[in-house]
Amino acid sequence: MSSFIMVLIIVLAVLVDFFWFDVDRKRWGWMKSWSKIQKMIFFVFFIALSLAIYFGLSTEYF
């Protein structure tokens, strides 16, 4: 359950920053010429990579 909460926090933080906090497009301005499909693919890969890193670092070493 705590893993799901961490993933949810990461995803929400990025999406809130993209849609709400960055109104001047200073942090995400490099994506302004991208289509909606390209932005969606970027966020899906970003979420997948974040999950892989989080779960990879949280596993115990054998």
Summary of the structure (lengths in Angstrom):
residues: 62
radius of gyration: 14.1
end to end distance: 23.4
largest distance: 47.2
contacts: 120
relative contact order: 0.15
helix: 74%
strand: 0%
